[in-house]
Amino acid sequence: IISQNPIIYYEPGSPSLCMTYPANIAYGLINTWPTPPGHSYSYYLSDSTQFSYVGRCYMSMGNTDNTIYSDPSAISVAPLSYQDSLTDTFLGQKLYDSGSIIETTNVEGFKDFIYDAYGELRLPWVIYTNIARVKQNIYHKDTVISSSNGSGEVNIYIGIGFSWYDINTRGPILTYAEGINTNIPVNGPTTTTPFKILV
């Protein structure tokens, strides 16, 4: 974590390369492999009701890849009582510039959070008690609105996820998600790719 303060605007690097973000948690990472060194900054907003993703800035060899959410994307929400549900929408924009390709992409979607289970989480090596499971239904759509390669390409991710939280610490124990990525190019066939992640 490079900074954690009350809400302020962080400006890592040159403002001409990296936008400013309204965040109170910022995380910085320097990538040295497999490409030449690149600086990546992720921004989050944490308050009493939710922990949200505000945006990302990546810079490497003159390339920039920035995302900023005008309506942040919730990662976790509170308070949730057993069998409660909440829907969070998000809206943002990606700006990519490689020098030869400049692209602007609209980002939009929603997440349903459902507190659907409570009890024990049994893993092969340990048993956790007092665990809350929160289910997520996820819809995420990226639409290229301008590009030197042509606009109109759409990527849609539809998925389902589960997060298990320790009631006592409120910290996450395990997260699993799966879904389908659908790519709809301007010209050419639509392709689908399944996706799974366990953290």
Secondary structure, DSSP 8 states (H G I E B T S, - for coil): --EEEEEEEE--S-TTTS--EEEEEEEEEEE-SSSS-EEEEEEEEE-SSEEEEEEEEEEETTEEEEEEEEEEEEEEES---TT-EEEEEEEEEEEEE-SS-EEEEEEEEEEEEEEEEEEEEEETTEEEEEEEEEEEEEEEEEEEEEETT-S--EEEEEEEEEEEEETTT--EEEEEEEEEEEEE-SSS--EEEEEEEE-
